C-alpha cells in the first residue's frame, strides 16, 4: 500500500550515527509542552484575578507558578500585571481548554501532581461557566 522510503533522512549525518545538534528525549519534550500549557493557564488565571479577585484564584495561580517552575528546572514563570478588562466567560472557557490540554500531556508523562492540578482547574472553570451569577458579578 505504501512505497518504502528509498533515501536517507535529511536529519541524519553522513559521518555516522551522531548528529551535530542535541536531541531531547520524549519526556523532555513533554515537560516543555506541559510547562507551556500551564504557563498559558497561569496567564489566563492572572487575567481572571484582575477581573474577579478571589483567594481561590490567588491560590490556583501560586500552584500553577510552582508547577511551571518545577517543570522548567526552577525557573519561575514570567508574570505580567493584568489589566482588568475582558469577558470572564471567554476567559473561563479558554482556561478550561488550556487545563484540558495540560491534563492530556500530564497524563501522558504520568505527572500526577500536574494532572491533579489541571483536573482541579478544569472543574473550577466548568463550575464558573455553569454559574451565570458568578460571570455576571464580574461586569
SULFEN-V843694 format. One record per pair of residues at least 24 apart in sequence whose C-alpha atoms are under 8 Angstrom apart, sorted by the first residue. I is the first residue (numbers start at 1). GAP is how many residues later the second one is. Records with the same first field share a line. If there is no record, write none. Layout:
BEGIN
I: GAP / GAP
END
This chain:
BEGIN
27: 82
30: 75 / 79
31: 40 / 41
32: 39 / 40
33: 72
34: 37 / 68 / 71 / 72
35: 32 / 33 / 36 / 37
36: 32
37: 61 / 62 / 64 / 65
38: 26 / 29 / 30 / 60 / 61 / 64
39: 25 / 26 / 29 / 38
40: 58
41: 54 / 57 / 58
43: 36 / 37
44: 47 / 50 / 51
45: 50
46: 35 / 36
47: 35 / 36 / 37 / 44
48: 40 / 43 / 44
50: 32 / 33 / 34 / 35
51: 32 / 33 / 34 / 35 / 37 / 87
52: 86
60: 61
63: 54
64: 53
67: 47
88: 47 / 50
89: 40 / 46
92: 33 / 34 / 36 / 37
93: 32 / 33 / 36
95: 26 / 27 / 30
96: 25 / 26 / 29 / 30
97: 25
END
